[in-house]
Amino acid sequence: MYRARDQVENEAYVETIDEIGDALDLSDRARSRATDVFLSNVPNDERSKRAVLAASVYVGSLVAGDRRSQSAVAEAADVSRLTVQQRWKDLVEETGFDAPEW
């Protein structure tokens, strides 16, 4: 879980989640889940925040049943698909969700 302070300190990233959500036409539920996942896993390293943000959007879309491809999320978040691929499962598990078994 995250603190209100985390949301204030990362306001620009939360806004970016909404921008990515607009680009992907994500539901409000998916955006809310992505925000929760991101704020619960904000890294200290500024360089890693964009990668965690992108993976959080992917996880949020999965959990909300508003699934988007890793490639689509990566493109909208301006990161590589590999970045999303390498991080999403850990975020799912760290936030207490069950990773899909495809």
N, C-alpha and C positions, 0 to 999 in steps of 0.2 A: 504494500500500500504506500501511497505517497502523501506528502504533506501539502497544505495549501501553498506554502512557501515555494515548493518545487514548481508548482504551476506558475506562480508569479515570476520566478527566476528564468523560466523557460517559455515565457509567453510567445516569443517569436517562433519557437519550434511548434507550439500548439497551433498558432496561426498557419504555419506551413502545412500541418496535417490537414487543416480545412482546405487549403489551396489544392493540395494533392487530392483530397476527397472530391473537390469540384471537378478537377481534371479527369478523375476516374468515375464520376457520377456515383459516389458511394452513399449509402444510406446514412442517416443520422446515427443509427445504432453502431454501424461499422466505424464511423468517425469517433464516437464516444469510446468504443473499445480500444481503438488505436491510441487515443489520447491516454487512456488508463494504462495501457501496456507501456507506452513511452515514459510516462511520468513515474511509473513504478520501477523503471530500469534505466533511468538517466545516467549515462556514464560521466565520470569526472572529466575525462579527456574531451576537449571541445571537438577534436577531429572525429571522434567516434559518434558524436551525437547524430549526425546526418544518417549514418548507417543504421543506427538503432531506430531512428525515426522511420526510415523506409521499411525496415523489417516489422516495426510496430503497425504500420499501415497494412502490410500484408497479413499479419496475424489478426488485426482487427476485422479485416474483410472476411477471413476464414471463420472466425468465431461468430460473427454476425450472420453468416450464411450469405454474404454478399461478395462471394469469391471473385478475385481478380488474379490474373497470372503474375508470376514473379517478374516477368519482363515488363508488363504494363506498369506495375508499381515502381519498378526500378527506373523506367523511363520518366514517369511523372515526378519521381523524387530526385532525379538527376544523379543516380548512382548506378553502379553496374548490377546486372542480374545476379552475379556471383556474390555480391555484398548481401543481398536479400537472402539468397540461398544459404549462405553460411551462418546467418544469425537468427532466422525465424524460429527454428525448433527450440533453441535455448530460451528464447523469449516466451514461447508457449509454456514450456515447463516451469520457468521461473515465476510466471504469473499464475500458475495453478490450473491451467487448462490442459486437456489431453490433446496431444498431437495426432492429427489424422493418420490413419494407417492405409495409405494407398498402395 
